[in-house]
Amino acid sequence: MVRAARAADSWMGAPLGNLALELGSQDPVMRQKLHAMFTAWACGIERGWREAMASGALPTLDPGTTAQTVVAYFEGVMMWAKTQNTPELITRLAHGAVALVEAAAGAAL
């Protein structure tokens, strides 16, 4: 995503977030579809974390809530990056997602 934006010399921001902000409260069908897309994104992350916890590579945490938190964090970062027309903010703030996961793991202990 960041590489593609650098190559295009522009940044779309958060496509799902943009649609959700513009259409989510106006169109129930679009809201449902956007909800399904956000849910699928978070579920993919959750599955990976469940596998990592099962293998011992990740401490125990609430994988569903933590995945939703990370998706929400990155949507916000992508929207903010759009205001600067650069994906560099994503690279600079990626550590925040790691901190969220670490905090979730620490809270579960």
N, C-alpha and C positions, 0 to 999 in steps of 0.2 A: 504494500500500500504506500509506504513512504517512498520507496524507489520509483514507483509509477508516478507519484506526484512530483518528485524531483525531475523526472524525465519530461513531464508535461509542462513544467514550470508554472503549475497552478495547483490549487487544493480545493477539492469538492467539499471537504468537511465531513460531516456525519450524515450520509444519505438517509439512513433510517430515522435518525433524529430529526432531520429537516422535514421529512414527510410527516412524522408524528406531530411535530409542532404545528405544521400548517394544516393538516387534514384530520388529525386524530380526534378532535372534538367535533368535527363537522360531518364526518362520514362514518357511520357505524361499521360498514363492511371494510373500509380501509383501516379503521382502528383495530378490528379483529385480525386482519392480515398482518398489520405491523406488530401487533402483540405476538402473533405466531412466529414472526421472524426474530424478534428479540428473544423470545422463549427458546427457539431453536439454537440461537447463538449461545445463550447461557447454558443450555443443556449440553451442548458440545463441550464446553469448558468443564462443566460439572462431571461429565463422563470421564474426561481425562484426569481430573482430580480424584475421582473414586478409584480409578486404576492405580494412580500414584500412591494413594493411601493404602490400597490393598497390597502393593508391593513393598511398602515401607519407605518409599521415596519422599512422601509428604506426611507430615504429622496429621493427626485427626483434626478435622474442622467441619463446619457445616458447608458441604460443597455446593448446595443449591443457592443458599443465601449469599455465599461468598462469590459465586459465579455471577449472580445478578449484580452484586456490588461492583465487580470489576467491569462488567459490561456498561453499567451506568457511568462509572468513572471514565472509561475510554470514550463513550459518547460525548461526555462533557469536554474532554480534552480535544476531541476531533472538532467539536463546534468552536472551541476557543481558537484552535489552530486555523480554522477557516477565516477568522477575523484578521489573521496575520498573513493569510494566503501562503502558508508554509506548513509542511508536515514536521518541521524540526521540533516543534513543541512536543509532539508525541514521543520522539526520541528522548527529549530532555525530561519528560515527566513519567516515563515508563516505570521508573523506580517506585512511583506512588502506588502502582498496582501491586508490585511486590510487597510493599509495606502493608497494604490492605490484607493480602493473603497471610503475611506473617502475623498481623494483629488478630486475624480470625483464628489462626492456629493457636496463638497464645491464649486467646479467650476460651478455646475449647479444652485447654489443659486443666 
